[in-house]
Amino acid sequence: MTNQPENSTHSKVGVHDEFHVADAFLMPGPHTGKGPRGFRSGDEQIVDEAEHRLTRHGHVDATRIEVSSANGVVTLRGTVDDDSARREAEACVASTYGVREVRSELEVASSTDSSK
């Protein structure tokens, strides 16, 4: 039937627009990372934002990652599935406002260790 595409999730205007707006909001540009004059992002805010970004990242399973921050130096601890996920997690957190440095203690899960 020709109405089938109209019933798909992607063709519904509200759903499509919602994702489009969210993507545009997070789009990096020439002013990314520039906060209001005098604004400082505290460690708690940095951790919250880094965790939020990791949670929303489509290629990183963050369920085994712990994030901490001291004076803008973020430490990532835990286990990821592979080297690609480790690099993606590090880059994702590095782009968080207020992060001065990322120290990664992330380990790659071995293929034989399926219990973790």
Phi and psi in degrees as GROMACS dihedral restraints (atoms count N, CA, C in turn):
[ dihedral_restraints ]
;  ai    aj    ak    al  type     phi  dphi    fc
    3     4     5     6     1   -74.1    20    10
    4     5     6     7     1   -13.4    20    10
    6     7     8     9     1   -80.7    20    10
    7     8     9    10     1   -10.2    20    10
    9    10    11    12     1   -57.6    20    10
   10    11    12    13     1   -45.3    20    10
   12    13    14    15     1   -60.1    20    10
   13    14    15    16     1   -31.2    20    10
   15    16    17    18     1   -67.8    20    10
   16    17    18    19     1   -23.0    20    10
   18    19    20    21     1   -87.4    20    10
   19    20    21    22     1    -8.1    20    10
   21    22    23    24     1   -73.2    20    10
   22    23    24    25     1   154.3    20    10
   24    25    26    27     1   -60.4    20    10
   25    26    27    28     1   -38.6    20    10
   27    28    29    30     1   -71.9    20    10
   28    29    30    31     1   -21.8    20    10
   30    31    32    33     1   -91.1    20    10
   31    32    33    34     1    -7.7    20    10
   33    34    35    36     1   -75.9    20    10
   34    35    36    37     1   123.9    20    10
   36    37    38    39     1   -58.1    20    10
   37    38    39    40     1   -45.8    20    10
   39    40    41    42     1   -61.1    20    10
   40    41    42    43     1   -44.5    20    10
   42    43    44    45     1   -68.7    20    10
   43    44    45    46     1   -46.5    20    10
   45    46    47    48     1   -60.4    20    10
   46    47    48    49     1   -46.4    20    10
   48    49    50    51     1   -63.7    20    10
   49    50    51    52     1   -37.3    20    10
   51    52    53    54     1   -61.2    20    10
   52    53    54    55     1   -46.2    20    10
   54    55    56    57     1   -68.1    20    10
   55    56    57    58     1   -37.5    20    10
   57    58    59    60     1   -62.9    20    10
   58    59    60    61     1   -44.3    20    10
   60    61    62    63     1   -64.7    20    10
   61    62    63    64     1   -43.2    20    10
   63    64    65    66     1   -62.3    20    10
   64    65    66    67     1   -42.0    20    10
   66    67    68    69     1   -64.2    20    10
   67    68    69    70     1   -41.7    20    10
   69    70    71    72     1   -65.3    20    10
   70    71    72    73     1   -36.5    20    10
   72    73    74    75     1   -63.8    20    10
   73    74    75    76     1   -35.7    20    10
   75    76    77    78     1   -93.5    20    10
   76    77    78    79     1     3.0    20    10
   78    79    80    81     1   -68.1    20    10
   79    80    81    82     1   124.4    20    10
   81    82    83    84     1   -68.0    20    10
   82    83    84    85     1   147.3    20    10
   84    85    86    87     1  -155.3    20    10
   85    86    87    88     1  -170.2    20    10
   87    88    89    90     1   -65.7    20    10
   88    89    90    91     1   -15.2    20    10
   90    91    92    93     1  -110.8    20    10
   91    92    93    94     1     9.2    20    10
   93    94    95    96     1   -60.1    20    10
   94    95    96    97     1   131.6    20    10
   96    97    98    99     1    87.2    20    10
   97    98    99   100     1    -0.2    20    10
   99   100   101   102     1   -96.2    20    10
  100   101   102   103     1   107.6    20    10
  102   103   104   105     1   -92.9    20    10
  103   104   105   106     1   176.5    20    10
  105   106   107   108     1   -60.6    20    10
  106   107   108   109     1   154.2    20    10
  108   109   110   111     1   -54.1    20    10
  109   110   111   112     1   129.3    20    10
  111   112   113   114     1    81.6    20    10
  112   113   114   115     1    -3.4    20    10
  114   115   116   117     1   -74.1    20    10
  115   116   117   118     1   133.3    20    10
  117   118   119   120     1  -126.8    20    10
  118   119   120   121     1   135.7    20    10
  120   121   122   123     1   -94.9    20    10
  121   122   123   124     1   116.7    20    10
  123   124   125   126     1   -74.8    20    10
  124   125   126   127     1   165.9    20    10
  126   127   128   129     1   -59.1    20    10
  127   128   129   130     1   -38.4    20    10
  129   130   131   132     1   -63.7    20    10
  130   131   132   133     1   -41.8    20    10
  132   133   134   135     1   -66.0    20    10
  133   134   135   136     1   -39.2    20    10
  135   136   137   138     1   -62.0    20    10
  136   137   138   139     1   -47.1    20    10
  138   139   140   141     1   -62.0    20    10
  139   140   141   142     1   -45.5    20    10
  141   142   143   144     1   -58.2    20    10
  142   143   144   145     1   -46.6    20    10
  144   145   146   147     1   -68.2    20    10
  145   146   147   148     1   -41.6    20    10
  147   148   149   150     1   -62.6    20    10
  148   149   150   151     1   -43.4    20    10
  150   151   152   153     1   -64.1    20    10
  151   152   153   154     1   -40.0    20    10
  153   154   155   156     1   -62.2    20    10
  154   155   156   157     1   -45.3    20    10
  156   157   158   159     1   -64.0    20    10
  157   158   159   160     1   -42.7    20    10
  159   160   161   162     1   -63.8    20    10
  160   161   162   163     1   -39.0    20    10
  162   163   164   165     1   -62.8    20    10
  163   164   165   166     1   -37.5    20    10
  165   166   167   168     1   -85.1    20    10
  166   167   168   169     1   -10.2    20    10
  168   169   170   171     1   -71.2    20    10
  169   170   171   172     1   127.1    20    10
  171   172   173   174     1   -78.2    20    10
  172   173   174   175     1   -10.3    20    10
  174   175   176   177     1  -118.7    20    10
  175   176   177   178     1     9.8    20    10
  177   178   179   180     1  -127.5    20    10
  178   179   180   181     1   123.5    20    10
  180   181   182   183     1   -88.1    20    10
  181   182   183   184     1   102.4    20    10
  183   184   185   186     1   -89.2    20    10
  184   185   186   187     1     8.3    20    10
  186   187   188   189     1   -65.2    20    10
  187   188   189   190     1   -18.4    20    10
  189   190   191   192     1  -115.4    20    10
  190   191   192   193     1    22.5    20    10
  192   193   194   195     1  -111.4    20    10
  193   194   195   196     1   133.5    20    10
  195   196   197   198     1  -111.0    20    10
  196   197   198   199     1   134.1    20    10
  198   199   200   201     1  -116.1    20    10
  199   200   201   202     1   130.7    20    10
  201   202   203   204     1  -136.6    20    10
  202   203   204   205     1   159.7    20    10
  204   205   206   207     1  -145.3    20    10
  205   206   207   208     1   139.8    20    10
  207   208   209   210     1  -137.3    20    10
  208   209   210   211     1   113.6    20    10
  210   211   212   213     1    55.1    20    10
  211   212   213   214     1    38.5    20    10
  213   214   215   216     1    83.2    20    10
  214   215   216   217     1    -0.4    20    10
  216   217   218   219     1   -95.9    20    10
  217   218   219   220     1   110.5    20    10
  219   220   221   222     1   -95.1    20    10
  220   221   222   223     1   134.4    20    10
  222   223   224   225     1  -113.2    20    10
  223   224   225   226     1   130.1    20    10
  225   226   227   228     1  -107.7    20    10
  226   227   228   229     1   126.0    20    10
  228   229   230   231     1  -126.4    20    10
  229   230   231   232     1   148.4    20    10
  231   232   233   234     1   132.8    20    10
  232   233   234   235     1  -157.3    20    10
  234   235   236   237     1  -129.9    20    10
  235   236   237   238     1   138.6    20    10
  237   238   239   240     1  -124.1    20    10
  238   239   240   241     1   168.0    20    10
  240   241   242   243     1   -71.4    20    10
  241   242   243   244     1   -36.6    20    10
  243   244   245   246     1  -159.1    20    10
  244   245   246   247     1   176.1    20    10
  246   247   248   249     1   -61.3    20    10
  247   248   249   250     1   -36.3    20    10
  249   250   251   252     1   -61.7    20    10
  250   251   252   253     1   -44.5    20    10
  252   253   254   255     1   -64.6    20    10
  253   254   255   256     1   -36.5    20    10
  255   256   257   258     1   -62.8    20    10
  256   257   258   259     1   -48.2    20    10
  258   259   260   261     1   -63.8    20    10
  259   260   261   262     1   -41.2    20    10
  261   262   263   264     1   -62.4    20    10
  262   263   264   265     1   -43.5    20    10
  264   265   266   267     1   -63.5    20    10
  265   266   267   268     1   -44.2    20    10
  267   268   269   270     1   -62.7    20    10
  268   269   270   271     1   -45.1    20    10
  270   271   272   273     1   -66.2    20    10
  271   272   273   274     1   -39.8    20    10
  273   274   275   276     1   -60.2    20    10
  274   275   276   277     1   -46.3    20    10
  276   277   278   279     1   -72.5    20    10
  277   278   279   280     1   -36.7    20    10
  279   280   281   282     1   -60.9    20    10
  280   281   282   283     1   -28.4    20    10
  282   283   284   285     1   -86.3    20    10
  283   284   285   286     1     3.5    20    10
  285   286   287   288     1   -76.0    20    10
  286   287   288   289     1   134.7    20    10
  288   289   290   291     1   -58.2    20    10
  289   290   291   292     1   132.4    20    10
  291   292   293   294     1    95.8    20    10
  292   293   294   295     1   -12.5    20    10
  294   295   296   297     1   -79.1    20    10
  295   296   297   298     1   122.3    20    10
  297   298   299   300     1   -94.0    20    10
  298   299   300   301     1   -30.7    20    10
  300   301   302   303     1  -157.6    20    10
  301   302   303   304     1   149.2    20    10
  303   304   305   306     1  -118.7    20    10
  304   305   306   307     1   123.9    20    10
  306   307   308   309     1  -107.2    20    10
  307   308   309   310     1   116.8    20    10
  309   310   311   312     1  -102.1    20    10
  310   311   312   313     1   122.5    20    10
  312   313   314   315     1  -114.6    20    10
  313   314   315   316     1    24.9    20    10
  315   316   317   318     1   -72.5    20    10
  316   317   318   319     1   136.8    20    10
  318   319   320   321     1  -111.9    20    10
  319   320   321   322     1   147.3    20    10
  321   322   323   324     1   -89.0    20    10
  322   323   324   325     1   128.1    20    10
  324   325   326   327     1   -64.9    20    10
  325   326   327   328     1   135.7    20    10
  327   328   329   330     1   -75.6    20    10
  328   329   330   331     1   149.9    20    10
  330   331   332   333     1   -66.1    20    10
  331   332   333   334     1   -20.0    20    10
  333   334   335   336     1   -89.2    20    10
  334   335   336   337     1   -12.0    20    10
  336   337   338   339     1   -96.5    20    10
  337   338   339   340     1    79.9    20    10
  339   340   341   342     1   -91.4    20    10
  340   341   342   343     1    -2.4    20    10
  342   343   344   345     1   -81.5    20    10
  343   344   345   346     1   -17.5    20    10
